[in-house]
Amino acid sequence: MIFQRFLPHLAVLLSTAVFCQPVLSSPFQDSAEQLFQERIKPVLAQELVTRHILQQNAQHENIAESEIRQLDVTWRSGVEGGDDSLIQSVLDNPLSRYLASVVEEGEGLFSEVFVMDNKGLNVGQSAVTSDYWQGDEAKWQKTYLVGPEALHVSDVEFDESTRLY
């Protein structure tokens, strides 16, 4: 399937999931894998998801790390009340609207869902994230850099952007 090629870009969706269990760690690995198979993979299989990733990968094909860092600074400034046009351009795209519906239909299973490109930049998201570049974080590094079947499950921690654990 075409989405298999892009799974590393998308598997990070699971890392932002908030589960009904109070803690997600190694004892919950099987539950996380089942959740991934049943709830996340169908989201990833949508043509809308892969189309947006392909478009942004092409758009950022030759982007320099300095440009990525500047985009992240611009994003963070928008989060703090500055120019939020970059944030709005992502939130207003069809992929973000779809991901917001995934969160809504999840009935509390997910606090937020976002999809990243091959540089670790947000392509679509259900809500504003605290930063634009995820490429310096484990959720991207332990999926995209590992391979198509990589699944990263992290410890539960407080998320400033959602104000949830």
PALUM-413999 format. One line per field, with one value per residue (C-alpha): x, y, z; residue in one letter. Coordinates in nm, 3 decimals. Example, Ala and Ser with C-alpha at 12.3 -4.5 7.8 and 13.67 -1.06 7.14 Angstrom:
BEGIN
c1 = 1.230/1.367
c2 = -0.450/-0.106
c3 = 0.780/0.714
residuo = a/s
//
This chain:
BEGIN
c1 = 0.000/0.119/0.079/0.334/0.607/0.505/0.435/0.754/0.625/0.297/0.360/0.425/0.051/0.063/0.315/0.064/-0.222/-0.363/-0.488/-0.747/-0.474/-0.304/0.046/0.170/0.496/0.636/0.350/0.115/0.321/0.077/-0.217/-0.036/0.035/-0.329/-0.442/-0.206/-0.342/-0.708/-0.727/-0.414/-0.342/-0.687/-0.616/-0.280/-0.437/-0.635/-0.525/-0.561/-0.282/-0.029/-0.112/-0.035/0.288/0.405/0.326/0.514/0.809/0.840/0.802/1.077/1.303/1.597/1.521/1.825/1.834/1.871/1.542/1.375/1.494/1.367/1.026/1.018/1.106/0.829/0.583/0.676/0.639/0.288/0.202/0.312/0.088/0.298/0.230/0.040/0.005/0.225/0.017/-0.306/-0.182/-0.134/-0.449/-0.661/-0.554/-0.783/-0.550/-0.568/-0.947/-0.949/-0.715/-0.935/-1.228/-1.017/-0.960/-1.327/-1.444/-1.187/-1.402/-1.107/-0.866/-0.637/-0.542/-0.394/-0.288/-0.035/0.145/0.503/0.698/1.037/1.209/0.999/0.787/0.414/0.203/-0.134/-0.253/-0.569/-0.473/-0.188/0.137/0.395/0.647/0.655/0.967/0.941/1.256/1.467/1.237/1.213/0.864/1.018/1.367/1.246/0.997/1.110/1.479/1.411/1.191/0.839/0.729/0.869/0.634/0.749/0.573/0.696/0.630/0.337/0.438/0.267/0.208/0.215/0.020/-0.278/-0.235/-0.292/-0.084
c2 = 0.000/0.352/0.465/0.204/0.413/0.713/0.535/0.670/1.022/0.936/0.684/0.974/1.013/0.747/0.936/1.216/0.992/1.013/0.676/0.582/0.409/0.642/0.559/0.439/0.253/-0.089/-0.283/-0.111/-0.179/-0.447/-0.212/0.061/-0.172/-0.283/0.080/0.158/-0.125/-0.052/0.326/0.487/0.286/0.358/0.730/0.690/0.503/0.808/0.952/1.300/1.223/1.092/1.366/1.641/1.474/1.434/1.798/1.928/1.692/1.833/2.191/2.141/1.919/2.160/2.346/2.419/2.347/2.720/2.778/2.501/2.661/3.002/2.855/2.705/3.043/3.206/2.939/2.976/3.352/3.301/3.071/3.347/3.606/3.725/3.677/3.349/3.332/3.019/2.850/2.946/2.822/2.476/2.476/2.586/2.308/2.010/1.764/1.959/1.971/1.594/1.537/1.757/1.531/1.225/1.373/1.462/1.117/0.960/1.064/1.149/0.885/1.146/1.485/1.593/1.440/1.579/1.460/1.553/1.557/1.402/1.695/1.671/1.978/1.979/1.905/1.892/1.899/1.880/2.181/2.427/2.263/2.448/2.420/2.358/2.142/1.799/1.670/1.730/1.516/1.142/1.115/1.188/1.049/0.712/0.666/0.836/0.760/0.397/0.281/0.216/-0.020/0.186/0.254/0.488/0.476/0.730/0.788/1.008/1.367/1.704/1.871/2.250/2.294/2.084/2.138/1.763/1.462
c3 = 0.000/-0.070/0.292/0.401/0.234/0.442/0.768/0.929/0.869/1.030/1.302/1.532/1.558/1.825/2.032/2.083/2.181/2.530/2.638/2.896/3.096/3.346/3.221/2.885/2.918/2.835/3.005/2.760/2.448/2.328/2.382/2.192/1.903/1.895/1.903/1.621/1.405/1.478/1.506/1.362/1.048/0.900/0.947/0.774/0.485/0.376/0.042/0.189/0.438/0.186/-0.066/0.185/0.295/-0.064/-0.140/0.161/0.106/-0.247/-0.121/0.139/-0.069/-0.056/0.266/0.480/0.852/0.916/0.732/0.934/1.255/1.141/1.057/1.406/1.561/1.354/1.468/1.835/1.806/1.669/1.960/2.198/2.034/1.741/1.371/1.349/0.970/0.949/1.217/1.046/0.708/0.859/1.072/0.775/0.541/0.467/0.642/0.967/0.947/0.895/1.191/1.411/1.322/1.413/1.759/1.796/1.687/1.921/2.217/2.441/2.318/2.159/2.297/1.964/1.637/1.396/1.087/0.997/0.674/0.600/0.773/1.090/1.009/1.078/0.771/0.943/1.301/1.505/1.720/1.759/1.867/2.072/1.789/1.415/1.393/1.553/1.382/1.691/1.904/1.971/1.817/1.475/1.523/1.652/1.370/1.050/1.098/1.199/0.913/0.783/1.060/1.348/1.635/1.911/2.246/2.497/2.862/2.950/3.013/3.043/2.706/2.723/2.398/2.506/2.881/2.923/3.014
residuo = m/i/f/q/r/f/l/p/h/l/a/v/l/l/s/t/a/v/f/c/q/p/v/l/s/s/p/f/q/d/s/a/e/q/l/f/q/e/r/i/k/p/v/l/a/q/e/l/v/t/r/h/i/l/q/q/n/a/q/h/e/n/i/a/e/s/e/i/r/q/l/d/v/t/w/r/s/g/v/e/g/g/d/d/s/l/i/q/s/v/l/d/n/p/l/s/r/y/l/a/s/v/v/e/e/g/e/g/l/f/s/e/v/f/v/m/d/n/k/g/l/n/v/g/q/s/a/v/t/s/d/y/w/q/g/d/e/a/k/w/q/k/t/y/l/v/g/p/e/a/l/h/v/s/d/v/e/f/d/e/s/t/r/l/y
//
